[in-house]
């Protein structure tokens, strides 16, 4: 503790190497109260950073202390915020770093500053011209670490690895070994990159668009799922296919990578305007322009001969609470672009990635996946406390967010993707919001039962009558069904669904005694023990075939919650769950599929409850299903259970 205090004291006394100069004088003279005011003023919402400002003030942090960490780079700055000042919010630390960078830029002599459109602050418009005169800056030499990264990226080969697939059409992932170079040259980043099939798919999409001369592709997706890591990998694939020069914007850095790299040197630019001026003067051929901006840093776009790919967070794209004026450059650019959403990871891929690239304790990784879902940033990079994040996210804000109020006041726990994920449709063209995990949903209910259950009731009711897409309500309904099974005893009545010309034999009646809840991670069900009187549901998302399961006696019950008449059962998922169940409970005689649908469900004037029919099995390959083989021959029937309004009356007491 004494050593830490001495470190902080030294920071207060130190300035950057060589002492303060004209660029840093104002910042180094800022005292504790000045820093507090500066932090609060980083947002138009005065309360947004008030807690962090107070924390820095109590730690007696001055401008001299901040500038020491600033000159070590953004990652070191983020680490210092956590280790020295106990500020664990990475988005806040990154924003503070960027604001300090902007402040130092503003302290430079006006003739050396560059802005979008060539404007120089403080310089008046000449009466003889409508343009601002801008001094042209020479390109800078990028760091040795970033050069080593791109050299290894383009030199090393992608190696396919053999991992059991998760479905009929899912491909195996690959590894790119950077040979001791690190991702973006950052010391805590891995030296091996895990390339899941989603990245190969995006390369194919972008390649086909370039072949058709479609020059703008807008890639969004939940924060932390690896968009920034995907960008250089896709660039490598594109250069292998069609070798072109490349402008690469990563966070607030701008790099030019020549076609002949590494024989020709990489260049770096102080800002967007400097990069634009140099490219306008020196690049005549087509080139790739990858944009991966941080915070509110402007994108460098609009080149006539560029194939432009923008990878951006939902917040930066204006989809999670960012103000319109802060995202206009992105939204304006995106008007002429194809919008695509990147899919989330599978749990198995996260575990495999850890084994091959990171080497953390597998049990720790599994626990983080259970809490946060399979999101690499939360699993591999950040140490987070769910309790703290939930305490800073009022339940009323959840309600506002899910009912469409997504202004600047939306809490960071939502906008940063920690508590809410953006889930793409099958074709990646649209998306919907879901709570990050089953665990977080239950913690929300436990802490704010009245508000969250009313939110769930309202969303489910709207989806049942077709007012909103069912995807927006599925996880809320799943959570309420889980509460009913684990917090009450009741008789489950379900109507048998007729198969083809067969006659339905009547009703299924199952006595449910208050069950124990257990979450599982793996899509192959190997972490499910199939104990009797236990309600199992996946920790993160809906699986291919089921939403939950339980065992009573010698029968396995598979529950599928739906708002639709058409809900075919995928054969791959059914094979996996039956295989795992028989392995753990050999005495099982068969399984029943129970479709659960809210009462009064209707779409386009159709009563879904009365019209719901037996659902066929479907193979992804399109081949016919042989019902005489396992597991299908062990099906004991399909049934429809109608969820009445009473499902919302169960109470979530102590956590099971």
N, C-alpha and C positions, 0 to 999 in steps of 0.2 A: 504494500500500500504506500509506504514511504517512497519507494522507487517511482511509482506512478505519479505521486504528487510532485517529486523533483522533476520528472519529465514535463509535467504541465507547467511548472514554474519556469523551466528553461525555455519552453515555447513562448511564454509571455515576454521573455526578455530578448528573444532572438528575432532577427529578420531574415530574409532570404540571403543566400550566399552573395557576398559582395556588398551587403548593406542596401538600404532603401534607395531607390532612384526616383525619377520624376513619375514613372508609371505607378509606383507602389506607395508613394509618400502618404497620400490621403488614407489609404487602407491601413497602413501600419500605425497611424495616429489614432485610429478608432479604439475607444475604450469599451468596457463591458456594456454600458448602457447604449452606446452607439451600435454595437453589434446586435443587441436585442431589438432596437428599432429597425435596423437593416433587415433582419430575418422576418419580422412581422410584416414589413413592407414588401416582401417578395411576392405576395399575393394581394389581389384586390379584395379578397375576403380577409378582414383583419384577424379573424379568429383561427384561420387555417393553420398557421405555424406558431401560434401563441405558446403552446406547450413546449415546443423545441426551443423557442426564443428564451423562455423562462429558464429552461434547463441549462442552456449555454451561459445565461447570465449568472445563475447560481454557481456554475463552475468557474466563474470569473474569466471567461474567454474573451480575449481582445483580438484586434486585427492582426497584431504581430503573431499571435499563436496560430490563427487560421492560415496566414500566408506561408508559414513553414510547411504545413501539410499540403497546401495548395500546390506548391512547387514540386512535390513528390509525385504528382499525377492523380487522376481521378480515383483509381482503385485504392491507393494509399490514403487518400482523403476520406473515402467512405469507411475504410477500416479504422481510421483515427476517430471518426465520429462515434463509432461503436465502442472501441476499446478505451479511449480517453474520456469521452463525454457521455457514454451510455446511451447514445442515440442509435437505435437499431433500425430506424426507417431508412432503407436504402434510397427510395425515391426522394426523400427530403434531402439526404446528403448529396445526391447527384444534382438536385436542383440548386442547393447552396453553392456547390462547386461551379455550376454554370453561371450563377449570378455573380460570383466573385470574378470569374473569367470576363464576363461582360463589363463589370466595373473597372477592371484593369484596362480593358480595351478603350473604355470611355476616357480613361486618364491619359491615353497616348496623345501626342500632338495630332491635330485634326488632319494634316496632310498624309498621315500614315494609316488612316482608318478607312475601311471599305465596308459598304453596305449594299444590300440588294438594290439593283438599279443604278449603281454608281454614285450614290449620294454620300456626301461627306458632312457630318454634323458640324454646324457652325459656319458652313460655307454658303454664301449667298449666290443666288442664281444670276448669271451674267446677263446683262441686257442684250448682248449680241448673240446669245444662243439659248436654246431651251434645254440644254444638257448641262449636267454638272461635269466639271473637269476633274478627273480622278488620276492620281499618281499611280502608275502601274508597279506592282510589287513583284519582286523576283520570287520564284518558287523556293521553298525551304527543303532541307534534307530531312526526310522522315527518320524516326528512331531506328536504331539497329534492330531492335526487337520486332517492330512491325514489318521491316523488310525481310527478316529471317522467317517470319510467319508466312508471308506471301510467297517467298521462294520455296519453302517446304510445301505449301499448299499446291502450287502448280507443278512441282517436281515429283512428289510422291504419288503412287498409284492407289486408287481405291480398291480395297480388298473385300470381296463378298464373304460373308460368314454364314455358316449353316446353323440356323436356329429354328426350332419347331415353329411352324406357322400357326397363326391364331384363327385362321379361317380358310375357306376353299381357295380364295384368290389373293390372299395377302402374301407379299413377297418377302424374302429374307433381307435383313439389313446389311450394312457394310461398315467397314472401319477405314478411316484415313489416319495413318500414323505420321505425325509431323516430325518425327525423329528429333525429339527434345525441343523443338520450337513450340511456342504456346499460342493458343488462340488469341489473335489480335495483339500478340506480344505482351500480354498481361501476366504477371508472375503467378497468380493463383488460378489461372485457366488451365485446362487439361492439355496434354501433348498428343492425345488421340481424340479424334472426332467420330462420334457415332452417327452414322447416316441411315436414318430410318427410311422406309419405302416412300413416305410422304414427300421427301426431298427429291427423290427420283421422279415422282409424279409431277411435281412442280417444274422440274427441268423440262420434262416432255411438253407440258402446257406452254411454257414460255418459249421454248424452241419452235413449236408449231406456230405461235403467234408471230415470231420474228420471220419465219418463212413466208407468212402471209402479209408481212410488212405492217403488222399491228404493233405499234411502238410503245404502248403504255400498259403496264400490268400493275395493279394495286393489290398488294397482299396484306391482309390483316389477320388477326387471330388473338387468342388470349395472351395476356402478358406472361412472359416467362417460359413459353413452350419451345423456344429455340429459333425464332425468326431471324435474329441477328446471326446466329451460328449458321443457319441455312444459307444466308446471303453469299458469303465467300465460297461455299461449296457449290452452289448453283453457278456462280461466276466461273469456277474452275471447269465445270461441265460444259458451259457455253464456250469457253475459250478452247477446250479440247475439240469441240465440234466446229467452231468458226472463230478463228483467232482474230480478235480485235483489241484495240486499246480500251482502257476502262477507267472511268471516274468512279471512285468508291467513297461514299460518305458514310462514316461510322461514328455515331454519336455527334460530337461537334468537330470531328476531324475530316479533312478532305484530302484524298490521295489520287494521284494520276499514276496508273500502271500501264506503261507502254506496251504495245503489241510485242515488242522484242524483249521484254523483261524476262530474265534478269540481265541480259547483255546490255540493255539500256536501263538507266536508273529510274527508280520510282521518284516521284515528286510529292511534296506536301504543300498545302496552302493554309495561310493563316485564317481564312474564312471563305464563305461562299462567294463573295464578290471577287476575291482574288483568283479563285479557281475559274470562275466564269470568264474573267478577262483573259486569263492565260489560254484557256481552251478556244475562245473566240479567235485569238491571234495565231494559234499554233496547230490546231487540229482541223484537218479538212475532210478526213474520212469518217465513216460510220464508227460508232463506239458504243460500249455498254455503259449505262449510267445507273449504278446501284445506289439507292438512297435509303439509309437506315438512321434517321435522325433521332436525337435525344431531346427530351423536354420540348421546349419551344424553339429550338434551333431551326432556322429556315432551311427548306430543301433547295438544292441547286438543280433546277430542272428547266425544261422548255427549250432544249437544244434541238435544232432541226434535224440533225443526223444521228441522234442518240436513240438507242433502244433502252427505254427507261423502266426500271423495276423499283417500285417503292414498297418497302417492308415497314409496317408501322403498327404501333400498339392501338388497341381500341380507344384508349384515352386520347392519343394524339390524333386519331381519325375522327374525334368528336362523338364517339359512340358510348362513352362511359362517364361523361360529366365535364369534359373540358369545354371552356367557353368558345363560342364561334370565332371570336376575333383571334384566338390563339391557334386555330387549326385551319384558317381560311386558305393558306397556301396549299395545304394538303387536299382539302375538299375541292378547291378550284381545279387543281391539277387532275383530281380523280374524276371529274365530270366526263372526260373523254377516254377513261381507262376501263379495262375489264376488272371488276372487283371479285377477288377470291378470298376465301377464308381457310387458313391452315388448320388441319385437324390436330387434336390432342394426341398425346402419346398413349400407348397401352401400358398397363402395369408391368407386363412381362418385359417390354422393351426398356422401361426404366431400370428394372432390376438387372437386365443383361448389360445395359450401358454402364451401370455402376461397376459391375464385375470386370468389364473390359477396359474402362476408361478412368474410373475414379478410385475404386478400392475402399469405399467406406464400409462400415459394418452393415451387412445385409439386413439385420434386424432393425437398425436405425433407419435405413432407407424404407423398409416396409412400413414402419410406424409413421414416417413423414408422408408416405403415399396415402395411408389410411386417413390422416388428418387433412392434407391439402389436395389430394388427388395427384395423379402422375404428371407433375409440372416440374421440369428440371430446375428452374430457378429456386423454387421452394425446397426441393429435395436436396440439391447439391450445393447451393450457394448461400442461402440465407438461413440464419438462426432466428426463428420467429416464435412469439408467444401468442397463441390463439386468444387467450384470455385478454391480453392487452389490446389486440386488434378489435375484438368484439366490444370491449368497453368504450372504444372510440368510434363505434359505429352504431348509433341509435337505431332501434327497431323501426321507428317511424321513417328513417331514411331508406331502409330496405323497402318499405311499402311504397314510398315515393318513387324509388328507382324502378321497381317492377311494374308500376303503373305509369311509367313514361316520363317522370320528372327527373331529368338528368342534367341539372345545372352545375355551376361551379362549386356549390356547396356539398356535392356528393362526397362522402368520406373516402379517404385513401384506401381503406380496406376493400371497398367495392371497385374503385377506378383502377387500382393496381392489379386486379385479378386475383387477389388472395382469397376473397370470399365468394366471388361470382366469376364464372367462366363464360366465354363466348363459344357456343357450340355450333359448328357448321352443319349445313344440310348435306345430303349425300353428294350433290354436285358442286358443293363449296360456294355456291352463288349467294346464298342468304345464310343467316345465323339466328340463334335465339340465346337467351340468357338462362343459365342454370346455377344454382348454388354449388359451390366447388366440390362438396363431398357430402355423403350421408352423415358423417360425423359432425360437420359444421351445421347441417340442417337441424340435427338433434340438439346441438348446443344453442342454436338460435331459439328453438322451441322451449328449451329448458330455462333460458334466461329471460325470454320475452314471450311467454306462452300466449297471452291474450292477443297481442298485436300480430304475431306471426301466424297463429292459427286463423285469425280473421282474414289475413292476407291470403293464406292457403285456400280458405273457403271461397273467397271472392274470385281468385284465379281459376280454381277448379270449376266453379259455377259458370264462369264465362266460357271456358273451354268446352264444357259439357253441352252448352247450347250453341256452340259454333261461333261465338263472338271473337275468340282469339284462337291462334293455332294451338293444337294440342301439345306440341313440343314445349310450349311455355309453361304448361301446367303439370307435365308428367312427374317431375321430381317432387312437387308439392303433394300430389296425390299419393305417390309412393310413400312419402314420409307419414302421411296421415293413416294409410293402411297399416304401416308398420306399428304405429302407436296403438291401433285397435288390437292387433294380434299380441302385442307385448304388454299392454296395460289393462286388458279386460279379458273376461271369459264370456264366450258366446257360442251360439250354434250357427255354424256356417251352412247355409242352404244354397245349393246351386242347381240350376236346371241343366239337364243333359242336352248336349247338342247333337243333332242327328247327322250321321255320316252317310252321304249318298242316299241310297234307298233304304238304309237300315231304319228301324223304328227306335225312337228314344224310349228308354226303359223307365224314365222318371227323374227323381231328384236325388242329389247327393247330399247327405247330411253328415257333418263332421263336428264333433264337440271339441271346441277350442278352449283350453285352459291357459290362462295367462302365461305366455311364452317368454323365454329368455331370448334377447336379441344378440346376434353375433354378425359382425361385418366380415366380408372376405374380399381379397384383392385380385385373385388370379382367375383369368377367364377359363382356365382348364379345371377349375374347382378343386385343385389339389390341396388348398388350404381350408377346405370345408370338411368337418368331421361327421356331418350328417347325424348328429345326436337327435334323439327323440325330443319332442316338445321344445324345439329351438327354432326361432325364426331367423333365417339367413338372408341377408341382402348384400349386394355388392357395395363396396365402400365408395365407389366413384360414379359410375354411370350405368345405364341400362345395358345389359348384355345382349347377345344376339337372339336369345330365345326366351329368357325369363327375366322378371324383375325381382323375384324372391322365391324361396323354397322352404319347405319344412317336411319332416318325416313323422308320421303317426302310424304305429304298428308296423306293418310290412309294406306300406305304400308311401311312395315319394310324391309329394304334392308340389307342382310347379305353378307359380302364380305369374300371370302376365296381365298387367294393368294397361287398359287401352281406352281410347276415345274414338276408335275407328271400327267400321264394319269389316275392313280388310286387314287382317293381321296374320299372314302366313308364318308358320314355324320353320326356322332355319335348321336344316338337318345337322350341320356341323356342331352347333351349340347343343342340340339334343344328344348327339352321340357323346360329347364330352361330359355332360352332366350325368348321364346314365352310367357311363363307364366309371366315373369317379365315385358315384354313389354305390354301385355294386362292389367296388373294391373295398370301400369302408364298411358297408353293411351287406354282406353276401345274402342275407335272408330276404332281401327285398323281392317282392313278387311282381311289382309293376309300378307304373306312375300314372297320375291323373294331371291333366292340364286344366287349370282354373283361370278363365278369363274374367277379370274384374272390371266392371264398367259402371260409372256413376249413374244413378237413377235420373230419368228425364233427359238423358243424353240424346242430342238431335243434331243432324247436319243436313243442310239443304232441305229441310222439311221432313226428313226421314227419322222415324223413331228407331234409334240404334238398338235399344234393349229388345224390342220384339223382332227385329229383323236380323239380329246377330246369328250367324250360322257356324257350323263346324269349319275349322280352318285347316287348309291343306298344308302338308310339309313341302318345303321348297329347297332344292339344291341350287347353290350359286352357279353351278355349271349348266343348269337348265335341264339336266337329264332327269328322267322319271324316277320316282322313289319306289323302292321295293319294300312294301309294307310287311312282307313276310319275314324280313330280317330284323335283327336287333338294331337299335332299341325299339323300333316302331311296333314290333309285334307284342311288346310288353305294355303298350298303352292301354289303360283301363277305361279310357273315355275322356272326352273334353266336356267342360261344364261352364256355364255362365253364372257368375255371382254378381248380383246387382248391389252396388254400394249406396245405401240410403244416406239421408242427411245425418243420421245418428253417428256416422263415422267421425264427425267433427266434434262430438261431445266427449270423447275419451280424454283423459288428463295425463300429461306427462309429468310424473312426479320425479322421484330420484332416478338417477341414471342407472340403467341395468348393467 
